Amino acid sequence: MKLGRSMILPLTITLILGIFIGTQFEKIFWGKSDGVEIEKLDDVLTYTEKYYVDKVDSRKLVDAGINGILSKLDPHSFYIPADEIENVEESSKGEFEGIGIEYQIINDTITVVSAISGGPSDALGILPGDRIIKIEDKSAIGITSDGVSKKLRGNAGTKVNVTIYRPSNNKIINYQITRDKIPLYSVEAHLMFNDITGYIYVSRFSETTYDELKNALNDLKNKGMKQLILDLRGNPGGYLSQAVKISDLFIAGKKKIVYTRGRESEFDDDDYASQTSDFENIPLIVLVNNGSASASEIVSGAIQDLDRGLIVGETTFGKALVQRQFELPDNSALRLTVAKYYTPSGRLIQRNYKNLKDRNDYYSQPAERNEKEGDNLYHSEEKDTGRSVYKTNSGRIVYGGGGITPDYIVKSGEITGYTTELLKNNIFYRFVLNYLDQKGKKIQTDYKNLDSFINNFILTDDEITSFIKFAGSNGVKFNETDFNKDRNYILTRLKAQIARNYWKNDGWYSIILSADNQMLKAVTLFDEARNLAKLK
């Protein structure tokens, strides 16, 4: 199994829309379709409602008809039923309303992974590892994830009573929590990887991403950042406008960043860099993989075409279709592809989606690429693929039609079957949960800050043995060969999981990146990044 982005990310609220979002959402007006065709569809529905042998649900029939139409288009045009609109749009807006926790259901019990910074649960002192055992004085044991959302989410200003069991001190605590607007941060981590290298991970492009990123850059600059790694791995995209503004942070002058072309001229647009910033001359490396799509590809494509920085990792997803949202009379919505976008060199990086047996093939293809690792600055890796040829500002050859292929290809790495089973069965988190129930107070006493923990904490041999036994008792049979092969990753992940309990994402990323071979390779390539961008 590949050690992809999903293997190193911490647990997050599962609200990310995926690669379906193309750009900003706007109301637009339909042109008139052929009246005969519309009448035919209406007749089919009318006859079915009136004469079909069994009673039918007209709403379900209409929804099925819409999905049938969209199935004949591209993979990124889709229908959103009215009852799903709010959840689908939350990630793009960058906020939701609720009590502000990330959680997992472990052994039928709601277990707090983290209280979201700045939210009401965080303000009340709810801690990682707390178990929510009652909601409004009724048992929450055995509740489903859907039930958690229904009971704990709600309009800002409303209140909910929860009862928590805290294993660290064996206490039952009652809280009344006032729900509020909870920010969903798209810049999930920013930190100094070493004395001069800043690291920022952007998980999606929402309404707030530019502001978040700019704040993160300024913070790292104040901490001594001289060079930057921008991590867009696993970032499925989002607002095109945010991708343009973020690219503009790093691109000097009035250079073109991206342009769109549709069948209707109203969807044609050309976006240029227009603002100056303090980061136009910082050495830059962008990390990407096959989960980087849409807006992520706009940023990495502009950086590559303009020779502004080095792209490192694996070839991106290959989505260059732009969607706009049409609101329908019952508050449902249609996201329809209305244009294609092109990188500054004129590349259309959209992968072919026609003549495939089904859409599953389209989504699985990126993970099946067999790329050769190494220096690809002049893109010899793609020369025999039949893809269209373009040139960057300096004359380097790049290719369209299949995503953004990195300037330096570094694979994410493979993990063994044993580690795959550990991940599939959530063994890391479950073990650390039990571990901290017993030793959490000692860790807080022994390690006053993250640096102290990073430099001094080591799992003992007895603790490693306990982890192996815990995994075995939960269905993951020990494989000594596999364990020894993945030992560094396994122990690093355990340490990162413990750190996240006290220092949230800063703790997680500060440790897990030390076992990330794409990151470690990228740090060695800044001389190439400087030369490419002609920086002094």
Secondary structure by P-SEA (a helix, b strand, c coil): cccccccccccccccccccccccbbbbbbbccccaaaaaaaaaaaaaaaccccccccaaaaaaaaaaaaaaacccccccccccccccccccccccccccbbbbbbcccccccccccccccccccccccccccccccccccccccaaaaaacccccccbbbbbbbbbcccbbbbbbbccccccccccccccccccccbbbbbbccccccaaaaaaaaaaaaaaacccbbbbbccccccccaaaaaaaaaacccccccccccccccccccccccccccccccccbbbbbbcccccaaaaaaaaaaaaaccbbbbccccccccbbbbbbbccccbbbbccccccccccccccccccccccccccccccccccccccccccccccccccccbbbbccccccccccccccccbbbccccccaaaaaaaaaaaaaaaaaaaaaccaaaaaaacccaaaaaacccccaaaaaaaaaaaaaacccccaaaaaaaaaaaaaaaaaaaaaacccaaaaaaccccccaaaaaaaacaaaaaaaaccc
